[in-house]
Amino acid sequence: MLANLSDIDLKMLRIFCSIVEAGGFTAAQVRLNTSLPRLSVTVRDLETRLGYTLCRRGKGGFQLTDQGAQVYAAAQELNADMERFRQRLVLLNARHPETLRVGSIDNLITLEPAPVPLALARLREAIPDTRIVLQILTAEGLEQAVINGDLDLAIGVFDHQLSGVHYLELFEERQNLYCGRGHPFFIRTDSSLSDTEIFSAEYVDRGLVVENRKPFTFPFNSVSSAASTEAVASLIASGHFIGYLPGHYAEVLVARGTLRPIWPARFSYNARCHCITRQGVPHSTSMERFIAALSAATATIAP
């Protein structure tokens, strides 16, 4: 039976919550960047500490026990209480500035207008002494950091919506399929390319999540993987791969003759970008200001 909470207990609770929010162990191993056996051991250790079973998994899929559902709800309340406690400590010292921890996917700065720099500028004008911590992470890393309380908010393209997370839609980002100079497709017209050729070409995807679960499925020949926009662009620019990039990011490379889009009318799609925060956690003044400025900055962005 759990008599007191240690740092290890809190870490195990956060992992358990992540498993619940991912819908099971298999999905959670991608988000937590860990192995299935390690997750199983963590939950088993937590169950030993608590003295009862939290979940069952098998042919029927992942299911919480009654105690597991209550532990998850209690852990959510605990995280919210800890955040409120942290904020109260900050407010006790009027000289101590607020800290805003922001996360973002990479290469949004080439959007016009660039929403994150504009929102940061408005925040600094309104609350000059705000301490800003900015991190660039993958979409999965951003979600996990918000859920764990390591980030106050994050901006990114997310392929699903997790429970316990609030999603504020900001704008749509146009994604185009590209090849690089030196690739056999580069000097050919779109209409001359057959489906067999396109779907046989070596394709670079964006990591473990299948192309952010686009609203359509094409049978691309995935032979390489990269987590960041620049990494994907580097592989495409080698002339050996095709792959997707945000249109605003690729514009300069297209203008240089380094890349060219492949059949935009057929293969392009819009990815929705959201600002995410953890539900149940009160917003600080700097957080409210930043989100308002972010919404205003993205209102004029065209896909």
Secondary structure, DSSP 4 states (H G I P E B T S, - for coil): ---S--HHHHHHHHHHHHHHHHTSHHHHHHHHT--HHHHHHHHHHHHHHHTS--EE-STT--EE-HHHHHHHHHHHHHHHHHHHHHHHHHHHSTTSPPEEEEEE-S--TTSSS-HHHHHHHHHHHHSTT-EEEEEE--HHHHHHHHHHTS-SEEEEE-SS--TTEEEEEEEEEEEEEEEETTSTTTTS-GGG--HHHHHHSEEEE-SSSGGGG-SS----EEEEE-SSHHHHHHHHHTTS-EEEEEHHHHHHHHHTTSEEE--HHHH-EEEEEEEEEETTPPPPHHHHHHHHHHHHHHTT---
